[in-house]
Amino acid sequence: MALRITMLRIITQWVEAQAELRRISDRTHDDAMTHKEATVREVLQTVRRQGDKALLHYTEEFDQKILTLDELRVSGSELDAAYQQVSKELLDAIQFARQQIEAFHRQRTPKSWVQFGEDDVVLGKRFTPVDRAGLYIPGGKASYPSTVLMNAVPAQVAKVPRIVMVTPPGPDSKVNPAVLVAAQEAGVHEIYRVGGAQAVAALAYGTETIPKVDVITGPGNIYVTLAKKLVYGTVGIDSLAGPSEVLIIADSTANPVHIAADLLAQAEHDTMAAAILLTTDSALARQVVAEVERQLVNHPRRTLTEKAIAHYGVVVVVDSLEAAAELSNEFAPEHLELEVAEPWDLLEKIRHAGAIFLGCSTPEAVGDYLAGPNHTLPTSGAARYASALGVETFMKHSSLIQYSPTALQKVAGLIQVLTDAEGLPSHGDSVRLRTQP
């Protein structure tokens, strides 16, 4: 039975814990989604028909920003000025993070290969980048230079010839200088001040000003996510990233102050962010609940963070770390922290997670900003089948096949049997005519 605490619930029953984690995982699947999807469909269709005119209309309607056509693209002078508007410390941090992210993703770059077999049979795989990548970077009231780096650097490592970024206009219709600096450091070629579903539509279909791209990546609100879902097939996408989430597994060695901070670090993202603790220590559970409430007292984003904690925060007391791993695998969290004495031992029991942070000195924030692995991750259980954004997101592969006359002769009979079985005579003829006198 759940013990009612002011903000954060403690659950001790297994069945209730499973039900609560399912509820949190399904938090974006409600009746309101049908109405939102209808709105997004209309936006997509209008932008497809009307192009730039629709972009300006929706930017005024949704963002309360009036732009001219000339203002859609961020100018060179604004890009130059951005460097004068960020501190040296911030520039150094952006450059260090870019180097870390680039070094990690260079290790993940797929390599083309060719294999030479008997009778001059050649098989292989050839990787090439997409021609154009579109990056969606959330903005408006907030700024996310780290998200720019996480999306743009893998595209640059993949050697995408044209990297296009869209982001909502902020105060005075400007784009945050840190975002502009990060984009330039990461190799973005052009930036447009437009956001929401209309920005996704522009990238998917193209307008008079914004080019049609091949792949769209980057997180956004529910309207952005629905837009990416609806244009998939016209373009490729990275994933349907929902509200962010962290799941922490902790034993008696964990520090309740640190865990509370990590839970709040997730909850401060969004009112629908999820913050979950699974622990074998009931005393730690109570301490974390108290510490969450203490740290919330003077929190700058208290209203938003409290709402997330109240609706999608939970502490579950389990009998063992094995039980915690089982619940975690059912939930398949975006971020998983293993704050236990032997995290590498527990790792062997983890099957599904977007990113795994091992040990008490590895808060999620390290991965969010500069460790190197990507912070654009699968959410809402998608870690069961999906992975982080990477260089391969911006690449595709072609199979390579070459048979010599001798090799084709050896398999001609087998191919004939299979084409006959499938009732495709011309398939058989295409081989027979090459191998029979």
C-alpha positions in Angstrom: 0.0 0.0 0.0 1.3 3.5 -0.9 2.2 5.7 2.1 1.0 9.2 1.3 3.8 11.7 1.6 3.4 15.4 0.8 5.1 15.2 -2.6 6.7 11.8 -3.2 5.0 8.4 -2.6 6.6 5.3 -1.1 5.4 2.0 -2.4 6.2 -1.3 -0.8 4.0 -3.8 -2.6 5.3 -5.4 -5.8 2.0 -5.5 -7.8 1.3 -1.8 -6.9 4.8 -0.9 -8.0 4.4 -2.6 -11.4 1.1 -0.8 -11.9 2.5 2.5 -11.0 5.5 2.2 -13.3 3.1 1.2 -16.2 1.0 4.3 -15.5 4.1 6.5 -15.6 5.4 4.8 -18.8 2.0 5.4 -20.5 1.7 9.0 -19.3 1.6 10.4 -22.9 -1.2 8.0 -24.1 -4.4 9.8 -23.2 -7.5 11.0 -25.0 -6.1 14.4 -25.4 -3.5 13.0 -27.8 -6.3 12.5 -30.5 -7.1 16.2 -30.4 -3.4 17.2 -30.5 -2.7 14.9 -33.4 -5.5 16.5 -35.4 -4.0 19.9 -34.8 -0.6 18.7 -35.9 -2.0 17.1 -39.1 -3.6 20.5 -40.0 -0.3 22.3 -39.3 1.7 19.8 -41.5 -0.8 20.0 -44.4 -0.9 23.8 -44.3 2.9 24.2 -44.3 3.1 21.7 -47.1 0.7 23.8 -49.2 1.6 27.3 -48.2 5.3 27.1 -47.3 7.0 30.1 -45.7 3.6 31.9 -45.4 2.3 29.2 -43.1 5.6 29.3 -41.0 5.2 33.0 -40.3 1.5 32.6 -39.5 2.0 29.7 -37.0 5.0 31.5 -35.4 2.8 34.4 -34.7 -0.2 32.2 -33.5 1.8 29.8 -31.3 4.9 31.7 -30.3 3.5 35.2 -30.4 6.4 36.3 -32.5 6.0 38.4 -35.7 8.7 37.6 -38.2 9.4 38.7 -41.8 10.6 36.3 -44.4 14.1 37.9 -44.2 14.2 37.1 -40.5 13.5 33.3 -40.8 17.2 32.5 -41.3 19.6 33.6 -38.7 22.0 36.1 -40.3 25.8 36.0 -40.4 26.0 39.1 -38.3 23.9 37.6 -35.6 26.1 34.5 -35.7 29.2 36.6 -35.4 27.7 38.7 -32.5 26.8 35.5 -30.6 30.5 34.9 -29.8 30.7 38.4 -28.2 27.7 37.6 -26.0 28.9 34.4 -24.3 31.5 34.3 -21.5 34.9 32.8 -22.1 34.0 30.2 -19.5 30.9 29.1 -21.4 32.8 29.0 -24.7 35.5 26.9 -23.1 32.8 24.5 -21.7 31.0 24.3 -25.1 34.3 23.5 -26.9 35.4 20.9 -24.3 32.0 19.2 -24.5 32.1 19.2 -28.3 35.6 17.5 -28.2 34.3 14.9 -25.8 31.2 14.1 -27.8 33.1 14.0 -31.1 35.8 11.7 -29.7 33.1 9.3 -28.5 31.1 9.3 -31.7 34.1 8.8 -33.9 34.4 5.4 -32.3 30.9 4.6 -33.4 31.2 5.5 -37.1 30.1 2.5 -39.2 32.9 1.3 -41.5 32.3 0.0 -45.1 33.6 -3.5 -45.8 34.1 -5.9 -48.7 34.5 -9.7 -48.4 36.1 -11.8 -51.2 34.8 -15.4 -51.3 35.3 -18.4 -53.5 34.8 -18.2 -57.3 35.2 -14.4 -57.2 32.1 -13.8 -55.2 32.3 -10.3 -53.6 29.9 -9.2 -50.8 30.0 -6.1 -48.8 28.3 -3.2 -47.1 28.9 0.5 -48.0 28.0 3.3 -45.6 27.2 6.8 -46.8 25.8 9.8 -45.1 22.4 11.4 -45.9 22.5 14.5 -48.1 20.7 16.8 -45.6 20.1 16.5 -41.9 17.5 18.6 -40.0 18.1 19.2 -36.3 15.2 20.4 -34.0 16.5 22.2 -31.0 13.9 23.2 -28.3 14.0 26.9 -27.4 11.7 29.8 -26.7 12.0 30.6 -23.0 14.9 28.1 -22.4 18.2 27.4 -24.2 19.9 24.1 -24.8 23.4 24.4 -26.3 24.1 20.8 -25.0 21.3 19.5 -27.3 22.8 21.3 -30.2 26.1 19.5 -29.6 24.5 16.1 -29.1 22.6 16.4 -32.4 25.0 18.3 -34.6 28.3 16.6 -33.7 27.2 13.1 -34.8 25.9 14.5 -38.1 29.3 16.3 -38.6 31.2 13.1 -37.8 29.0 11.3 -40.3 30.1 13.9 -42.9 26.6 15.0 -43.7 27.1 17.7 -46.5 24.3 20.0 -45.3 23.2 20.3 -41.6 20.1 22.5 -41.1 18.9 23.6 -37.6 15.5 24.9 -36.5 14.8 26.4 -33.1 11.9 28.6 -31.8 12.5 32.3 -31.5 13.1 33.6 -28.0 12.8 37.0 -26.4 12.8 39.8 -29.0 12.6 37.0 -31.6 16.3 36.3 -31.1 18.0 32.9 -30.7 20.0 32.4 -27.6 23.7 33.2 -28.2 24.9 30.1 -26.5 22.8 28.0 -28.9 24.2 29.9 -31.9 27.8 29.4 -30.7 27.3 25.7 -30.0 25.8 25.3 -33.5 28.8 27.0 -35.1 31.3 25.0 -33.1 29.5 21.8 -34.1 29.4 22.5 -37.8 25.8 23.5 -38.4 25.5 25.1 -41.9 22.3 27.1 -41.5 19.9 28.1 -38.7 16.2 29.1 -38.9 14.2 30.7 -36.1 11.0 28.5 -36.2 9.8 25.9 -33.9 6.9 23.5 -33.1 5.1 21.2 -35.6 5.5 23.8 -38.3 9.3 23.6 -38.1 9.1 19.8 -38.5 6.8 20.3 -41.5 9.3 22.7 -43.1 12.1 20.2 -42.7 10.1 17.3 -44.0 8.5 19.0 -47.0 10.7 22.0 -47.6 9.5 25.6 -48.1 10.8 28.5 -50.3 13.4 29.2 -47.6 14.0 26.0 -45.6 15.3 23.0 -47.5 13.7 19.6 -47.4 16.0 17.2 -45.4 16.4 13.4 -45.3 16.5 12.9 -41.5 15.1 14.9 -38.6 16.5 14.5 -35.1 16.1 16.3 -31.8 13.6 16.4 -28.9 10.7 18.7 -28.5 7.2 19.0 -26.9 4.4 16.7 -27.6 3.4 18.6 -30.8 6.9 18.2 -32.1 6.9 14.5 -31.3 3.6 14.0 -33.0 4.8 15.9 -36.0 7.9 13.7 -36.3 5.7 10.6 -36.0 3.4 11.8 -38.8 6.2 12.7 -41.3 8.1 9.5 -40.7 8.3 7.8 -44.0 8.6 11.0 -45.9 11.8 11.5 -43.9 13.7 9.4 -41.4 13.7 10.3 -37.7 15.8 9.5 -34.7 13.1 8.5 -32.3 9.8 9.6 -30.7 11.3 11.1 -27.6 8.7 11.7 -25.0 9.0 13.4 -21.6 12.3 12.7 -19.9 12.7 10.1 -17.1 15.3 8.8 -14.7 15.2 5.6 -12.7 17.7 5.1 -9.8 18.5 1.8 -8.2 20.1 2.4 -4.8 21.2 0.3 -1.8 22.2 1.3 1.7 25.5 2.8 0.6 23.9 5.5 -1.4 23.7 9.1 -0.3 20.1 10.4 0.1 21.1 14.0 -0.5 22.6 13.0 -3.9 19.7 10.9 -4.9 17.2 13.6 -4.1 19.2 16.0 -6.2 19.3 13.5 -9.1 15.5 13.0 -8.9 14.9 16.8 -8.9 17.4 17.2 -11.8 15.0 15.1 -13.9 11.8 16.6 -12.6 12.9 20.2 -13.3 12.8 19.5 -17.1 9.0 19.3 -17.5 5.8 18.8 -15.7 5.6 15.3 -17.3 9.1 14.3 -16.4 9.4 11.1 -14.4 11.7 10.6 -11.4 11.8 7.0 -9.9 13.8 5.5 -7.1 14.0 1.7 -6.5 15.8 0.9 -3.2 16.4 -2.1 -0.9 16.7 0.2 2.1 13.4 1.5 3.6 15.3 4.1 5.8 17.0 5.5 2.6 13.6 5.7 1.0 12.3 7.9 3.8 15.4 10.0 3.9 15.2 10.7 0.1 11.5 11.8 0.4 12.4 14.2 3.2 15.4 15.5 1.2 13.4 16.0 -1.9 11.0 18.2 0.0 13.9 20.1 1.6 15.6 20.8 -1.7 12.4 22.0 -3.2 11.8 24.8 -0.8 13.9 27.4 -2.6 14.0 25.7 -6.0 14.0 28.3 -8.8 11.6 26.0 -10.9 9.6 24.9 -7.9 6.1 25.0 -9.4 7.0 22.9 -12.4 9.2 20.5 -10.5 6.7 19.9 -7.8 4.1 19.0 -10.3 6.3 16.5 -12.0 7.3 14.9 -8.6 3.7 14.8 -7.5 2.4 13.1 -10.6 5.3 11.1 -11.9 7.6 10.7 -8.9 7.7 7.5 -6.9 9.9 5.6 -4.5 9.7 1.8 -4.4 11.1 -0.3 -1.6 12.1 -3.8 -3.0 13.4 -6.9 -1.4 16.6 -7.2 -3.4 18.7 -5.6 -6.2 17.6 -8.5 -8.4 14.0 -7.4 -7.9 14.9 -3.8 -8.6 16.6 -4.9 -11.9 13.5 -6.8 -12.9 11.3 -3.7 -12.4 13.8 -1.5 -14.2 13.8 -3.9 -17.2 10.0 -3.8 -17.3 10.1 0.0 -17.3 13.1 0.3 -19.7 14.2 3.8 -18.5 15.7 6.5 -20.6 18.3 7.1 -17.9 19.3 4.5 -15.3 21.5 5.3 -12.4 23.1 2.3 -10.4 23.9 3.9 -7.1 25.0 0.7 -5.4 28.2 -0.7 -3.9 28.9 -3.0 -6.9 27.3 -1.4 -10.0 29.2 -3.5 -12.5 27.8 -6.7 -10.9 24.2 -5.3 -11.1 24.8 -4.2 -14.7 24.8 -7.9 -15.7 21.1 -8.0 -14.8 20.1 -4.9 -16.7 18.8 -5.5 -20.2 16.9 -2.4 -21.2 18.0 1.3 -20.7 18.9 4.2 -22.9 22.0 5.3 -20.9 23.4 3.6 -17.7 25.3 5.6 -15.1 27.4 3.5 -12.9 28.4 4.3 -9.3 27.7 7.1 -6.9 30.0 9.6 -8.6 28.2 9.5 -11.9 25.1 11.6 -11.9 23.0 11.8 -15.0 24.1 15.4 -15.6 27.6 14.2 -16.6 26.0 12.4 -19.5 23.6 15.2 -20.3 26.5 17.6 -21.0 29.9 16.3 -21.8 30.8 12.7 -21.0 30.5 11.9 -24.8 27.7 9.4 -25.2 24.5 11.0 -26.7 21.8 12.4 -24.4 19.1 12.0 -27.1 17.7 8.7 -25.8 14.6 6.5 -26.2 11.8 7.2 -23.7 8.5 5.6 -22.5 9.8 2.1 -22.7 11.3 2.4 -26.2 14.7 1.4 -24.8 13.4 -2.2 -25.2 14.1 -1.9 -28.9 15.7 1.5 -29.6 19.1 3.1 -28.9 20.6 6.6 -28.4 21.1 8.9 -31.3 24.5 8.4 -33.0 26.5 8.7 -36.2 24.6 5.8 -37.7 21.4 7.9 -37.4 22.7 10.1 -40.2 24.0 7.3 -42.4 22.5 4.4 -44.4 24.1 1.4 -46.0 24.0 -0.2 -49.4 24.6 -3.9 -49.9 27.4 -4.8 -52.4 27.1 -8.0 -54.4 29.2 -9.3 -57.3 29.2 -12.8 -58.8 31.6 -14.1 -61.4 30.2 -16.3 -64.3 31.6 -19.4 -62.5 29.9 -18.4 -59.2 26.6 -17.8 -60.9 26.7 -21.1 -62.7 27.2 -22.9 -59.4 24.0 -21.5 -57.9 21.8 -21.2 -61.0 19.9 -24.5 -60.3 19.1 -23.5 -56.7 17.8 -20.1 -57.8 15.7 -21.8 -60.5 14.1 -24.1 -57.8 13.3 -21.0 -55.7 11.9 -18.9 -58.5 9.7 -21.8 -59.7 8.4 -22.2 -56.1 7.4 -18.5 -56.0 5.9 -18.5 -59.5 8.3 -15.9 -60.9 9.5 -17.2 -64.2 11.3 -14.1 -65.4 13.4 -14.2 -62.2 14.5 -17.7 -63.3 15.1 -16.6 -66.9 17.4 -13.8 -65.8 19.7 -16.4 -64.4 19.1 -19.2 -66.9 19.9 -16.9 -69.9 23.2 -16.1 -68.4 24.3 -19.6 -67.6 23.0 -21.8 -70.4 24.4 -21.8 -74.0 
